[in-house]
């Protein structure tokens, strides 16, 4: 299991990614939105080979300052029951933003805000 920060931006993700590339001397992997190439759908950098990535995107839904960081967990090798169990526990007293479902980029992915207000991104590669 790898834990990574996921940073959200209000339309200025491209500028932020360029800034972090320069700061850390790395090149980001960037996916632009198919509908709007000015919007970054997903970008990531790794500070060392094989390390957990730092991920970024332009958040197109109502943007709230303070909800611009999410904890992202990649359940790489665990079975699906592990991701579902952890997701369900964090959903208790919280809010499911996106239910766990198969995605084109993941075997299983979902987002939940826990009862303490923290946003968690679950995915399995």
C-alpha positions as CSV (number, residue, x, y, z in Angstrom):
1,X,0.0,0.0,0.0
2,X,1.4,3.4,-1.0
3,X,0.1,6.7,0.4
4,X,0.4,9.9,-1.6
5,X,-0.8,13.5,-1.3
6,X,-3.2,14.6,-4.1
7,X,-3.2,18.4,-4.5
8,X,-6.2,20.1,-6.2
9,X,-6.0,23.5,-8.0
10,X,-8.6,26.0,-9.1
11,X,-7.5,26.2,-12.8
12,X,-3.8,26.9,-12.2
13,X,-2.5,23.3,-11.9
14,X,-0.3,23.7,-15.0
15,X,1.5,26.6,-13.4
16,X,1.9,24.7,-10.1
17,X,3.2,21.6,-11.8
18,X,5.8,23.6,-13.7
19,X,6.9,25.2,-10.4
20,X,7.3,21.8,-8.7
21,X,9.1,20.3,-11.7
22,X,11.6,23.2,-11.4
23,X,11.9,22.9,-7.6
24,X,12.6,19.2,-7.6
25,X,14.3,18.8,-10.9
26,X,11.8,16.2,-12.2
27,X,9.4,15.9,-15.2
28,X,5.7,15.4,-14.5
29,X,3.5,12.9,-16.3
30,X,0.5,15.0,-17.4
31,X,-2.9,14.0,-18.7
32,X,-5.0,16.9,-20.1
33,X,-8.8,16.9,-20.1
34,X,-10.2,15.6,-23.4
35,X,-12.9,18.3,-23.3
36,X,-10.7,21.2,-22.3
37,X,-6.9,20.9,-23.0
38,X,-6.2,23.8,-20.6
39,X,-7.4,21.7,-17.7
40,X,-5.1,19.1,-16.2
41,X,-7.1,16.0,-15.4
42,X,-4.2,14.3,-13.7
43,X,-0.5,14.9,-13.2
44,X,2.1,13.3,-11.0
45,X,5.8,13.5,-10.1
46,X,8.0,11.1,-8.2
47,X,10.8,12.5,-6.1
48,X,12.7,9.2,-6.4
49,X,12.4,6.1,-8.6
50,X,9.8,3.8,-7.3
51,X,8.7,6.3,-4.6
52,X,5.1,7.2,-3.9
53,X,4.0,10.0,-6.3
54,X,2.8,13.5,-5.6
55,X,-0.4,13.9,-7.7
56,X,-2.1,17.1,-8.9
57,X,-5.2,18.1,-10.9
58,X,-7.6,21.0,-11.7
59,X,-10.7,20.3,-9.6
60,X,-13.7,21.2,-11.9
61,X,-16.4,20.8,-9.3
62,X,-17.1,23.5,-6.8
63,X,-13.7,24.3,-5.4
64,X,-13.4,24.9,-1.6
65,X,-10.2,26.2,-0.2
66,X,-9.2,23.8,2.6
67,X,-10.4,20.8,0.6
68,X,-7.5,21.1,-1.8
69,X,-5.5,18.2,-0.4
70,X,-6.6,14.6,-0.5
71,X,-4.9,11.5,0.9
72,X,-4.5,9.0,-1.9
73,X,-4.0,5.3,-1.1
74,X,-3.0,2.8,-3.8
75,X,-4.0,-0.7,-2.7
76,X,-1.5,-2.3,-5.1
77,X,-1.4,-5.9,-4.1
78,X,-4.2,-6.3,-1.6
79,X,-7.4,-8.1,-2.5
80,X,-10.5,-6.2,-3.2
81,X,-11.9,-7.0,0.3
82,X,-9.1,-4.9,1.9
83,X,-9.9,-1.7,-0.1
84,X,-13.7,-2.2,0.4
85,X,-13.3,-2.7,4.2
86,X,-11.2,0.4,4.7
87,X,-13.5,2.5,2.4
88,X,-16.6,1.3,4.3
89,X,-15.1,2.1,7.7
90,X,-14.1,5.7,6.6
91,X,-17.6,6.2,5.1
92,X,-19.3,5.5,8.5
93,X,-20.4,9.0,9.6
94,X,-18.8,10.5,6.5
95,X,-19.8,11.1,2.9
96,X,-19.1,8.9,-0.2
97,X,-18.1,11.3,-3.0
98,X,-17.6,8.6,-5.6
99,X,-18.4,4.9,-4.7
100,X,-15.9,2.2,-5.3
101,X,-16.1,1.2,-8.9
102,X,-14.0,-0.1,-11.8
103,X,-12.5,2.8,-13.7
104,X,-10.6,2.8,-17.1
105,X,-7.4,3.6,-15.1
106,X,-8.0,1.4,-12.1
107,X,-9.4,-2.0,-11.1
108,X,-11.3,-0.2,-8.3
109,X,-11.5,3.5,-7.2
110,X,-13.6,5.7,-5.0
111,X,-13.5,8.9,-2.9
112,X,-14.8,9.3,0.6
113,X,-14.8,12.2,3.1
114,X,-14.4,10.7,6.6
115,X,-16.3,12.0,9.7
116,X,-13.4,14.3,10.5
117,X,-13.6,16.0,7.1
118,X,-10.6,14.4,5.5
119,X,-10.9,13.4,1.8
120,X,-9.5,9.9,0.9
121,X,-8.9,8.7,-2.6
122,X,-8.8,4.8,-2.8
123,X,-7.6,3.1,-5.9
124,X,-6.1,-0.3,-6.9
125,X,-3.8,-0.7,-9.9
